[in-house]
Amino acid sequence: MSETILLDGSSLTRAQLVAVARRGASVALDQTQLKRVQRAADFLADKVSCGEPTYGVTTGFGSNADKLLGAHRVRDELPGGHPQAPEGTLLEELQHNLIITHAVCVGKPFGEDVVRAMLLIRINTLMRGHSGIRVSTLEALTAMLNAGVVPVVPEKGSVGASGDLAPLSHLAIVLLGGGEAFYRGERMSGAEALQHAGLAPIRLSFKEGLALNNGTAQMLATGVLALDMLERLLDTADLAAAMTLDAFAGRSGALRPEVHALRPHPGQVETAARVRELLAGSTLVDIPYHLVPRFKSWNAEAWSEPDDQALSFDIGWDWVPANQRHGREAFYRRFLPFKGGKKHQPQDAYSLRCMPQVHGAVRDAWAQACRVFDIELNSVTDNPLIFPDNDDAQFIEEQVISAGHFHGMPLALAMSYVKAAIPVLASISERRLNKLVDSATNDGLPAFLTGNEDGTDSGFMIVQYTAAALVNDLVTRAHPASVYSVPTSANAEDHVSMGANEARHVLEMTEDLSHVLALELYTAAQALDYRQAMLNAASRLARRGGWRALAAKIGNAPREDQPHYGQFVAEVQQLAAALVNAGSFHAGDSVREAHAVLRQHIDFMHRDRAMDADVRAVCALVQRDAFRSAA
């Protein structure tokens, strides 16, 4: 990829991070800002030469902060000396040891996108010029990222304060020629990876170990990538909901702008507007009740017209006699007295009617997390902080200040909010899917969305099982990690955020959420095909065979010698005219576009078939954002 992101420490965006992490964009360093970076490094070197005691530079770390480094190694005076005395000074050894002893994470390695994001974040925060790192070291870190050297960083081992010490040490150790890395897809030692990339290992100077491993880069990287995925899934959820609403021939009143003006939560207003837009052009939504037939099992005599004999279903209505309309006369003056598939009720179930409120609340959780993470992307998160330009300072403590910016609680709590929101979005999607397959709730569609004439077909029954299992798994992982602090470093770090676990969980959970939404789209497409086919078959029947052909599909019809027959005929004629005048029945324009994308890969299921390939295909479509143009 030819795109290059210029880093100055203050303007990195989530979109740029995704470009580097997932699309291979390279980075360049702002030359003006590098002067500030070198200013802080020179300031620190000057203070060290003057003998000023400085945390993490001339003292140990954490609970070793009270240990001042001496002029020479005491261990050299031990009996037998030190068999492998390290090169350099004690100050350099301190930084080197910090990295090599802290690279102790376990578990499978993070994906390349996460590690590249971590490298980018670390470089950007060091560009602020408050960390004391040398320009040459920062350039070496940048060269490693641009060369495609991806350190092996096991997933587990950070408590989110003092930052992501262990995983960031896995990043930095490769820079020293240690650890392991991937290079062009092959796993090898860090030294080999640098050599293959034409790079050389470096030695760390004052505070550079701390600058490299003390910060929130893992939780920030995984969180930003999770938010990027969730943003796309929110759009996908709106699309799936719109397709399901079309398949139900549902009602749009709950989406109207004047409704949401009365409770203007931003996400709710946006979701309602988006779903309205997705449904634009639909002739299914808000369709009169009496036009919607219910599914009936196919039989050989179901259709007489040649073009209709290929249909795998029959349709029907029930006529409501005049003596059963008492107390409902006003309703039957507006709607014809035929009961088909659509229930005579003025509101849909919550999973359809309340999607703006539910999807919108999740969108608001996402937006809040984005606000927090946007701040963090351009923040300094290591310790101590260096203020070389504080000319009024009388003591070193006023220019090298120990603080707590490494503490990940702002990110952790934002991720806890998102973590609780993800199962909510998955749950409402599964409930819509369940309504589609349940003949008691799907408004006249076939049970499990299959004809099942011989009683041998399961249809989409088990698709809902998988969705239910995924929702349960998401719910059990939704408990916040941020509420469980486990003190570390001999209680010197007595309160930690666990934000790394929180963000990692969220990133993992987005994949299962994508599968649930994919299963809803898969099921809704089948239901939509049935709904459109049934309505259009009714319309064709009315056009070709007139009211008599339509009357043959209606139960409770009186005989010609019965008193209500004339009224029945008049009302069937009105039904036939209404079906003819309605034109073609189809979903909204965007829903149709998404349906077409899905049907390019997955055929309508007329009879039971192996569905594993279908499920893999629709999950892959959602993962690669194939519905983007429609959504």
C-alpha positions as CSV (number, residue, x, y, z in Angstrom):
1,M,0.0,0.0,0.0
2,S,1.4,3.4,-1.0
3,E,-0.4,5.4,1.7
4,T,1.9,7.0,4.3
5,I,0.6,8.4,7.6
6,L,2.6,11.3,9.0
7,L,2.9,11.1,12.8
8,D,3.3,14.2,15.0
9,G,1.9,12.8,18.3
10,S,-1.2,14.9,18.2
11,S,-3.3,14.1,15.1
12,L,-3.5,10.3,14.8
13,T,-7.1,9.1,14.0
14,R,-8.8,5.8,14.3
15,A,-9.1,5.6,10.6
16,Q,-5.4,6.1,10.1
17,L,-4.7,3.4,12.7
18,V,-6.9,1.0,10.8
19,A,-5.1,1.9,7.6
20,V,-1.7,1.0,9.1
21,A,-2.9,-2.0,11.0
22,R,-5.1,-3.7,8.4
23,R,-4.2,-2.2,5.1
24,G,-0.4,-2.0,5.4
25,A,0.0,1.8,5.3
26,S,3.5,3.0,6.3
27,V,4.3,5.8,8.6
28,A,6.6,8.8,8.6
29,L,7.8,11.1,11.4
30,D,7.2,14.8,11.5
31,Q,10.6,16.4,11.4
32,T,9.6,19.5,13.4
33,Q,8.2,17.3,16.2
34,L,11.4,15.2,16.2
35,K,13.2,18.2,17.5
36,R,11.0,18.2,20.6
37,V,11.7,14.5,21.0
38,Q,15.5,15.1,20.9
39,R,15.1,18.1,23.3
40,A,13.7,15.8,26.0
41,A,16.4,13.1,25.4
42,D,19.1,15.8,25.7
43,F,17.6,17.2,28.8
44,L,17.5,13.8,30.4
45,A,21.1,13.0,29.5
46,D,22.1,16.4,31.0
47,K,20.3,15.7,34.3
48,V,21.9,12.2,34.5
49,S,25.4,13.7,34.0
50,C,24.7,16.1,36.8
51,G,23.9,13.2,39.1
52,E,20.2,14.1,39.6
53,P,18.3,11.1,41.1
54,T,15.4,10.2,38.6
55,Y,12.8,7.5,38.9
56,G,13.4,4.7,36.3
57,V,16.6,6.3,35.1
58,T,18.9,6.3,38.2
59,T,16.5,4.2,40.4
60,G,14.9,0.9,40.1
61,F,11.3,0.4,39.0
62,G,8.1,-0.2,40.9
63,S,8.8,-1.5,44.4
64,N,12.6,-1.0,43.6
65,A,12.1,2.7,43.2
66,D,14.0,3.3,46.5
67,K,17.1,1.7,45.1
68,L,19.6,4.2,43.7
69,L,21.9,2.9,41.1
70,G,25.6,3.0,42.0
71,A,28.7,3.9,40.0
72,H,29.7,0.2,39.5
73,R,28.2,-3.3,39.7
74,V,28.3,-4.7,43.2
75,R,27.8,-8.1,41.8
76,D,31.3,-7.9,40.3
77,E,32.7,-8.1,43.8
78,L,30.8,-11.3,44.6
79,P,33.0,-14.5,44.8
80,G,33.6,-15.7,41.3
81,G,32.7,-12.3,39.9
82,H,30.0,-12.1,37.2
83,P,30.6,-14.7,34.6
84,Q,28.7,-12.9,31.8
85,A,28.9,-9.2,32.7
86,P,26.6,-7.2,30.4
87,E,27.9,-4.5,28.1
88,G,27.4,-0.9,28.9
89,T,26.6,1.0,32.1
90,L,24.3,0.1,34.9
91,L,21.9,2.7,33.6
92,E,21.8,0.9,30.2
93,E,21.5,-2.5,31.9
94,L,18.5,-1.2,33.9
95,Q,16.6,-0.4,30.7
96,H,17.7,-3.6,28.9
97,N,16.7,-5.8,31.8
98,L,13.4,-4.0,32.1
99,I,12.5,-5.2,28.6
100,I,13.9,-8.7,28.7
101,T,12.4,-9.6,32.1
102,H,8.9,-8.2,31.3
103,A,8.3,-10.0,28.1
104,V,6.4,-12.9,29.8
105,C,3.0,-13.0,28.2
106,V,1.3,-16.3,27.4
107,G,-1.3,-17.6,25.0
108,K,-1.6,-17.5,21.2
109,P,0.0,-14.5,19.5
110,F,-2.1,-11.4,18.6
111,G,-2.9,-11.0,14.9
112,E,-0.7,-8.9,12.8
113,D,-3.2,-6.1,12.7
114,V,-3.2,-5.7,16.5
115,V,0.6,-5.7,16.7
116,R,1.0,-3.2,14.0
117,A,-1.5,-1.0,15.7
118,M,0.4,-1.3,19.0
119,L,3.7,-0.3,17.2
120,L,1.9,2.7,15.6
121,I,0.4,3.9,18.9
122,R,3.8,3.6,20.7
123,I,5.5,5.6,18.1
124,N,2.9,8.3,18.0
125,T,2.8,8.8,21.8
126,L,6.6,9.0,21.9
127,M,6.5,11.7,19.2
128,R,5.0,14.0,21.8
129,G,8.4,14.6,23.2
130,H,7.7,13.9,26.9
131,S,9.3,10.5,27.2
132,G,13.0,11.0,26.9
133,I,13.6,8.6,24.0
134,R,16.2,9.4,21.5
135,V,15.3,10.2,17.9
136,S,17.5,7.3,16.7
137,T,15.6,4.8,18.8
138,L,12.2,6.1,17.7
139,E,13.4,5.9,14.0
140,A,14.5,2.3,14.6
141,L,11.0,1.5,15.9
142,T,9.4,3.1,12.9
143,A,11.7,1.3,10.5
144,M,10.7,-2.0,12.1
145,L,7.0,-1.2,11.5
146,N,7.5,-0.1,7.9
147,A,9.7,-3.1,7.1
148,G,7.0,-5.5,8.1
149,V,8.7,-7.0,11.1
150,V,5.8,-8.0,13.4
151,P,6.8,-9.0,16.9
152,V,5.2,-12.1,18.4
153,V,3.0,-10.7,21.3
154,P,1.1,-13.4,23.2
155,E,-2.4,-12.2,24.1
156,K,-2.4,-12.5,27.9
157,G,-0.3,-10.9,30.5
158,S,-1.2,-7.2,31.0
159,V,-3.2,-5.9,34.0
160,G,-3.6,-2.5,32.3
161,A,-1.3,-0.6,34.8
162,S,1.5,0.3,34.7
163,G,0.2,0.2,31.2
164,D,0.6,-2.9,29.1
165,L,4.1,-3.6,30.4
166,A,4.4,-7.3,29.4
167,P,3.0,-7.1,25.9
168,L,4.9,-3.9,25.1
169,S,8.1,-5.6,26.2
170,H,7.4,-8.3,23.6
171,L,7.3,-5.4,21.1
172,A,10.5,-3.8,22.3
173,I,12.6,-7.0,22.8
174,V,12.6,-7.6,19.0
175,L,14.1,-4.1,18.6
176,L,17.0,-5.4,20.8
177,G,17.5,-8.5,18.7
178,G,15.6,-10.8,21.1
179,G,12.2,-12.4,21.3
180,E,10.4,-13.7,18.2
181,A,8.8,-12.0,15.2
182,F,6.9,-12.7,12.1
183,Y,8.4,-11.6,8.8
184,R,6.6,-12.1,5.6
185,G,4.3,-14.7,7.3
186,E,7.2,-16.7,8.8
187,R,7.8,-17.0,12.5
188,M,11.5,-16.6,13.5
189,S,13.8,-15.2,16.1
190,G,13.7,-11.4,16.5
191,A,17.4,-11.2,15.4
192,E,16.6,-13.1,12.3
193,A,13.6,-11.0,11.5
194,L,15.7,-7.8,11.8
195,Q,18.4,-9.3,9.6
196,H,16.0,-10.3,6.9
197,A,14.5,-6.8,6.9
198,G,18.0,-5.2,6.7
199,L,17.8,-3.7,10.2
200,A,20.2,-3.9,13.1
201,P,19.3,-4.3,16.8
202,I,19.8,-1.3,19.1
203,R,21.0,-0.6,22.6
204,L,18.7,1.4,25.0
205,S,19.7,4.6,26.7
206,F,18.3,6.5,29.7
207,K,14.6,5.7,30.3
208,E,14.1,4.2,26.9
209,G,13.0,0.8,28.3
210,L,10.3,2.6,30.2
211,A,9.4,4.7,27.3
212,L,8.9,1.6,25.2
213,N,6.9,-0.6,27.5
214,N,5.1,1.8,29.9
215,G,1.8,2.7,28.2
216,T,-1.7,1.7,27.1
217,A,-0.9,0.5,23.6
218,Q,-2.3,-3.0,23.7
219,M,-5.7,-2.1,25.2
220,L,-5.8,1.0,22.9
221,A,-4.9,-1.1,19.8
222,T,-7.4,-3.9,20.4
223,G,-10.1,-1.4,21.5
224,V,-9.7,0.8,18.4
225,L,-9.8,-2.3,16.1
226,A,-12.9,-3.6,18.0
227,L,-14.6,-0.2,17.6
228,D,-13.9,-0.2,13.9
229,M,-15.4,-3.6,13.5
230,L,-18.4,-2.7,15.7
231,E,-19.1,0.4,13.7
232,R,-19.5,-1.8,10.6
233,L,-21.6,-4.3,12.6
234,L,-23.9,-1.5,13.8
235,D,-24.7,-0.7,10.1
236,T,-25.1,-4.4,9.4
237,A,-27.5,-4.8,12.3
238,D,-29.6,-2.0,11.0
239,L,-29.6,-3.7,7.6
240,A,-30.5,-7.1,9.0
241,A,-33.4,-5.5,11.0
242,A,-34.7,-3.7,7.9
243,M,-34.6,-6.9,5.9
244,T,-36.5,-8.7,8.7
245,L,-39.0,-5.9,8.9
246,D,-39.6,-6.2,5.2
247,A,-39.9,-9.9,5.5
248,F,-42.6,-9.4,8.2
249,A,-44.4,-6.8,6.1
250,G,-44.1,-4.8,9.3
251,R,-45.0,-1.3,10.3
252,S,-42.9,1.8,10.0
253,G,-44.7,4.1,12.5
254,A,-42.1,3.4,15.2
255,L,-39.4,4.8,12.9
256,R,-41.0,8.1,12.2
257,P,-38.8,11.2,12.9
258,E,-41.5,13.0,14.9
259,V,-41.6,10.0,17.2
260,H,-37.9,10.2,18.0
261,A,-37.9,14.0,18.3
262,L,-39.7,13.3,21.6
263,R,-36.8,11.3,23.0
264,P,-33.8,12.4,21.0
265,H,-31.0,10.1,22.1
266,P,-28.4,10.5,19.3
267,G,-28.0,6.8,18.5
268,Q,-31.8,6.2,18.6
269,V,-32.5,9.1,16.2
270,E,-29.7,8.0,13.8
271,T,-30.8,4.3,13.9
272,A,-34.4,5.3,13.1
273,A,-33.3,7.5,10.2
274,R,-31.0,4.8,8.9
275,V,-33.7,2.0,8.9
276,R,-36.2,4.4,7.3
277,E,-33.6,5.0,4.5
278,L,-32.9,1.3,4.1
279,L,-36.7,0.6,3.7
280,A,-37.2,3.4,1.2
281,G,-39.0,2.0,-1.8
282,S,-40.6,-0.9,0.0
283,T,-44.1,-2.0,-0.9
284,L,-44.1,-4.5,1.9
285,V,-43.9,-2.2,5.0
286,D,-47.2,-0.8,6.1
287,I,-49.1,-3.1,3.6
288,P,-52.8,-3.4,4.5
289,Y,-53.5,-6.5,6.6
290,H,-56.0,-7.9,4.2
291,L,-53.6,-8.2,1.3
292,V,-51.1,-10.5,3.1
293,P,-52.0,-14.2,2.6
294,R,-50.8,-16.9,4.9
295,F,-48.6,-19.8,3.8
296,K,-50.4,-23.1,3.1
297,S,-48.7,-26.4,2.2
298,W,-48.4,-27.2,-1.4
299,N,-50.7,-29.7,-3.1
300,A,-51.1,-30.8,-6.7
301,E,-54.3,-28.9,-7.2
302,A,-53.0,-25.6,-5.6
303,W,-52.4,-23.7,-8.9
304,S,-54.0,-24.0,-12.3
305,E,-52.0,-21.4,-14.2
306,P,-48.8,-22.8,-15.9
307,D,-46.6,-20.1,-14.6
308,D,-47.7,-20.7,-11.0
309,Q,-47.5,-24.5,-11.1
310,A,-43.8,-24.3,-10.3
311,L,-44.6,-22.7,-6.9
312,S,-43.8,-24.9,-3.9
313,F,-46.5,-23.4,-1.7
314,D,-50.2,-22.6,-1.5
315,I,-51.7,-19.4,0.0
316,G,-54.9,-18.6,1.8
317,W,-57.1,-16.2,3.8
318,D,-60.2,-16.7,6.0
319,W,-63.2,-14.5,5.4
320,V,-64.8,-12.9,8.5
321,P,-68.6,-13.1,8.2
322,A,-70.7,-10.1,9.1
323,N,-72.0,-11.7,12.3
324,Q,-68.4,-11.9,13.6
325,R,-67.6,-8.2,13.1
326,H,-69.5,-6.8,16.0
327,G,-67.6,-4.1,17.9
328,R,-65.1,-4.0,15.0
329,E,-67.1,-2.3,12.4
330,A,-64.8,0.7,12.2
331,F,-61.8,-1.6,11.6
332,Y,-63.6,-3.4,8.8
333,R,-64.7,-0.2,7.1
334,R,-61.0,0.5,6.7
335,F,-59.7,-3.0,6.1
336,L,-61.4,-5.8,4.1
337,P,-62.7,-8.7,6.3
338,F,-60.0,-11.2,5.3
339,K,-57.6,-12.8,7.8
340,G,-54.4,-13.8,6.1
341,G,-50.9,-13.9,7.5
342,K,-50.6,-10.4,9.0
343,K,-52.0,-10.2,12.5
344,H,-54.6,-7.4,13.0
345,Q,-52.7,-5.4,15.6
346,P,-51.4,-1.8,15.4
347,Q,-47.9,-2.6,16.7
348,D,-45.1,-5.0,16.0
349,A,-43.1,-7.0,18.6
350,Y,-40.4,-5.2,20.6
351,S,-37.6,-6.8,18.5
352,L,-39.0,-4.9,15.5
353,R,-40.6,-1.9,17.0
354,C,-37.8,-1.0,19.5
355,M,-34.8,-1.5,17.2
356,P,-34.1,2.3,17.2
357,Q,-34.0,2.3,21.0
358,V,-31.9,-0.9,21.3
359,H,-29.6,-0.4,18.3
360,G,-29.4,3.2,19.2
361,A,-28.3,2.6,22.7
362,V,-25.5,0.3,21.5
363,R,-24.5,3.0,19.0
364,D,-24.3,5.5,21.8
365,A,-22.1,3.1,23.8
366,W,-19.9,2.9,20.8
367,A,-19.8,6.6,20.3
368,Q,-18.8,7.2,24.0
369,A,-16.0,4.7,23.6
370,C,-14.8,6.4,20.4
371,R,-14.7,9.7,22.3
372,V,-12.4,8.2,25.0
373,F,-10.2,6.3,22.5
374,D,-9.8,9.4,20.3
375,I,-8.3,11.2,23.3
376,E,-6.0,8.3,24.2
377,L,-4.7,8.0,20.6
378,N,-2.8,11.3,21.0
379,S,-1.9,11.1,24.7
380,V,1.3,10.5,26.6
381,T,0.9,7.3,28.6
382,D,4.3,6.5,30.0
383,N,6.0,7.5,33.3
384,P,7.7,9.6,34.5
385,L,6.8,12.5,32.2
386,I,9.5,14.9,31.1
387,F,8.9,18.7,30.9
388,P,12.2,20.1,29.6
389,D,10.7,23.5,28.9
390,N,9.6,24.1,32.4
391,D,12.2,26.9,33.0
392,D,10.8,27.9,36.3
393,A,11.5,24.6,37.9
394,Q,13.8,24.6,40.9
395,F,14.0,20.8,41.4
396,I,14.3,17.8,39.1
397,E,10.9,16.6,40.4
398,E,9.3,19.6,38.7
399,Q,10.6,18.6,35.3
400,V,10.6,14.8,35.6
401,I,7.2,14.1,37.2
402,S,5.9,10.7,38.2
403,A,2.2,10.4,37.4
404,G,-0.3,7.8,36.5
405,H,-1.1,8.2,32.8
406,F,-0.3,4.5,32.2
407,H,-3.4,3.6,34.2
408,G,-5.9,2.2,31.7
409,M,-9.2,2.8,33.6
410,P,-10.6,5.4,31.2
411,L,-10.3,2.8,28.4
412,A,-11.3,-0.1,30.6
413,L,-14.6,1.5,31.7
414,A,-15.4,2.6,28.1
415,M,-14.8,-1.0,27.0
416,S,-17.0,-2.3,29.8
417,Y,-19.8,-0.2,28.5
418,V,-19.3,-1.6,25.0
419,K,-18.8,-5.1,26.3
420,A,-22.3,-5.0,27.9
421,A,-23.8,-3.6,24.7
422,I,-22.6,-6.2,22.3
423,P,-24.8,-9.1,23.7
424,V,-27.8,-6.7,23.6
425,L,-27.3,-6.2,19.9
426,A,-26.8,-9.9,19.4
427,S,-29.8,-10.8,21.5
428,I,-32.3,-8.6,19.7
429,S,-31.0,-10.0,16.4
430,E,-31.6,-13.5,17.6
431,R,-35.1,-12.6,18.8
432,R,-36.0,-11.4,15.3
433,L,-34.5,-14.5,13.8
434,N,-36.5,-16.6,16.1
435,K,-39.8,-14.8,15.2
436,L,-39.0,-15.5,11.5
437,V,-38.8,-19.3,12.0
438,D,-41.7,-19.7,14.5
439,S,-45.0,-20.1,12.7
440,A,-46.8,-18.7,15.8
441,T,-45.0,-15.4,15.4
442,N,-43.9,-15.0,11.8
443,D,-47.2,-13.6,10.4
444,G,-48.1,-16.3,8.0
445,L,-44.8,-17.6,6.8
446,P,-44.1,-21.4,6.9
447,A,-42.7,-23.0,10.0
448,F,-38.9,-22.9,10.0
449,L,-39.2,-21.3,6.5
450,T,-39.7,-24.5,4.6
451,G,-42.7,-26.2,2.9
452,N,-42.1,-29.5,4.6
453,E,-44.8,-31.3,2.7
454,D,-43.6,-34.8,3.7
455,G,-42.6,-33.9,7.3
456,T,-38.9,-34.6,6.6
457,D,-37.5,-31.0,6.5
458,S,-36.1,-29.0,9.4
459,G,-35.5,-25.9,7.3
460,F,-34.0,-23.1,9.3
461,M,-34.8,-24.6,12.7
462,I,-31.2,-25.1,13.9
463,V,-29.9,-21.8,12.6
464,Q,-31.7,-20.3,15.5
465,Y,-30.0,-22.8,17.8
466,T,-26.6,-21.5,16.7
467,A,-27.6,-17.9,17.2
468,A,-28.9,-18.7,20.7
469,A,-25.7,-20.4,21.6
470,L,-23.7,-17.4,20.4
471,V,-25.8,-15.0,22.4
472,N,-25.4,-17.1,25.5
473,D,-21.6,-17.2,25.0
474,L,-21.5,-13.4,24.5
475,V,-23.6,-12.9,27.7
476,T,-21.3,-15.0,29.8
477,R,-18.3,-12.9,28.6
478,A,-20.0,-9.6,29.2
479,H,-19.1,-9.3,32.9
480,P,-16.7,-6.3,33.2
481,A,-13.0,-7.2,33.9
482,S,-12.4,-3.6,35.1
483,V,-14.2,-4.2,38.4
484,Y,-11.6,-6.8,39.5
485,S,-8.3,-5.2,40.4
486,V,-5.5,-7.6,41.5
487,P,-2.6,-5.7,43.0
488,T,0.9,-6.2,41.5
489,S,4.5,-5.4,42.0
490,A,4.6,-6.2,45.7
491,N,1.6,-3.8,46.2
492,A,3.5,-0.9,44.7
493,E,0.9,-1.1,42.0
494,D,-2.1,-1.7,44.3
495,H,-4.9,-0.8,41.9
496,V,-4.9,-1.8,38.2
497,S,-7.5,-1.4,35.4
498,M,-7.5,-4.9,33.7
499,G,-8.3,-2.8,30.6
500,A,-6.2,-5.1,28.4
501,N,-8.4,-8.0,29.1
502,E,-11.5,-5.8,28.7
503,A,-10.5,-4.6,25.2
504,R,-9.3,-8.0,24.1
505,H,-12.6,-9.5,25.1
506,V,-14.5,-6.9,23.2
507,L,-12.4,-7.5,20.0
508,E,-13.1,-11.3,20.3
509,M,-16.8,-10.7,21.0
510,T,-17.3,-8.7,17.8
511,E,-16.6,-11.8,15.8
512,D,-19.5,-13.7,17.4
513,L,-21.7,-10.7,17.1
514,S,-21.0,-10.7,13.3
515,H,-22.0,-14.3,13.1
516,V,-25.3,-13.7,14.8
517,L,-26.1,-10.8,12.4
518,A,-25.0,-13.0,9.5
519,L,-27.5,-15.7,10.6
520,E,-30.3,-13.2,10.8
521,L,-29.5,-11.9,7.3
522,Y,-29.4,-15.5,6.0
523,T,-32.8,-16.3,7.6
524,A,-34.4,-13.0,6.7
525,A,-33.4,-13.4,3.0
526,Q,-35.3,-16.8,3.0
527,A,-38.3,-15.3,4.7
528,L,-38.3,-12.3,2.4
529,D,-38.3,-14.5,-0.7
530,Y,-41.3,-16.4,0.7
531,R,-43.2,-13.2,1.6
532,Q,-42.6,-11.6,-1.8
533,A,-43.4,-14.8,-3.7
534,M,-46.7,-15.3,-1.7
535,L,-47.9,-11.8,-2.3
536,N,-46.9,-11.7,-5.9
537,A,-48.6,-15.1,-6.5
538,A,-51.8,-13.6,-4.9
539,S,-51.5,-10.6,-7.2
540,R,-51.0,-12.7,-10.3
541,L,-54.0,-14.9,-9.3
542,A,-56.2,-11.9,-9.0
543,R,-55.0,-10.5,-12.4
544,R,-55.4,-13.8,-14.3
545,G,-58.3,-15.6,-12.6
546,G,-60.2,-12.7,-11.2
547,W,-62.2,-12.8,-8.0
548,R,-63.4,-16.4,-8.6
549,A,-59.9,-17.8,-8.6
550,L,-59.1,-15.7,-5.5
551,A,-62.3,-17.0,-3.7
552,A,-61.0,-20.5,-4.1
553,K,-58.1,-19.6,-1.7
554,I,-60.4,-18.3,1.0
555,G,-61.8,-20.3,3.9
556,N,-65.2,-19.7,5.6
557,A,-66.6,-18.8,2.2
558,P,-70.4,-19.1,2.1
559,R,-72.2,-21.2,-0.5
560,E,-74.1,-19.5,-3.3
561,D,-77.4,-20.3,-1.6
562,Q,-76.5,-18.8,1.7
563,P,-77.6,-15.3,2.7
564,H,-74.1,-13.7,3.0
565,Y,-72.9,-14.9,-0.4
566,G,-73.5,-11.6,-2.2
567,Q,-71.6,-9.7,0.4
568,F,-68.8,-12.2,0.2
569,V,-68.5,-11.8,-3.5
570,A,-68.4,-8.1,-3.3
571,E,-65.7,-8.1,-0.8
572,V,-63.6,-10.7,-2.7
573,Q,-63.9,-8.5,-5.7
574,Q,-62.6,-5.6,-3.6
575,L,-59.7,-7.8,-2.4
576,A,-58.8,-8.8,-6.0
577,A,-58.9,-5.2,-7.2
578,A,-56.6,-4.1,-4.3
579,L,-54.1,-6.9,-5.1
580,V,-54.1,-5.9,-8.8
581,N,-53.8,-2.2,-8.1
582,A,-50.9,-2.7,-5.6
583,G,-48.5,-3.6,-8.4
584,S,-45.5,-5.7,-7.5
585,F,-44.5,-6.5,-4.0
586,H,-40.9,-6.0,-3.1
587,A,-38.5,-4.9,-0.3
588,G,-36.8,-1.5,0.1
589,D,-34.2,-0.6,-2.4
590,S,-31.2,-1.1,0.0
591,V,-32.7,-4.3,1.3
592,R,-33.1,-5.6,-2.2
593,E,-29.4,-4.7,-2.9
594,A,-28.3,-6.6,0.1
595,H,-30.5,-9.5,-0.7
596,A,-29.0,-9.7,-4.2
597,V,-25.5,-9.7,-2.7
598,L,-26.5,-12.6,-0.5
599,R,-28.2,-14.5,-3.3
600,Q,-25.0,-14.3,-5.4
601,H,-23.5,-16.7,-3.0
602,I,-26.4,-18.6,-1.4
603,D,-29.4,-19.9,-3.2
604,F,-33.0,-19.9,-1.8
605,M,-33.5,-23.2,0.0
606,H,-36.5,-25.0,-1.5
607,R,-35.9,-28.2,0.4
608,D,-33.5,-29.3,3.1
609,R,-29.9,-29.3,2.1
610,A,-26.5,-29.2,3.8
611,M,-26.3,-25.7,5.3
612,D,-22.8,-25.6,6.6
613,A,-21.4,-24.0,3.4
614,D,-24.3,-21.4,3.4
615,V,-23.4,-20.5,7.0
616,R,-19.7,-20.1,6.2
617,A,-20.5,-18.0,3.2
618,V,-22.9,-15.6,4.9
619,C,-20.5,-15.2,7.9
620,A,-17.6,-14.5,5.5
621,L,-19.8,-11.9,3.7
622,V,-20.4,-10.0,7.0
623,Q,-16.8,-10.3,8.0
624,R,-15.5,-8.8,4.8
625,D,-18.2,-6.1,4.9
626,A,-19.7,-7.2,1.6
627,F,-23.0,-5.5,2.4
628,R,-21.4,-2.1,2.9
629,S,-22.9,-0.4,-0.2
630,A,-26.4,-1.5,0.8
631,A,-25.9,-0.6,4.5
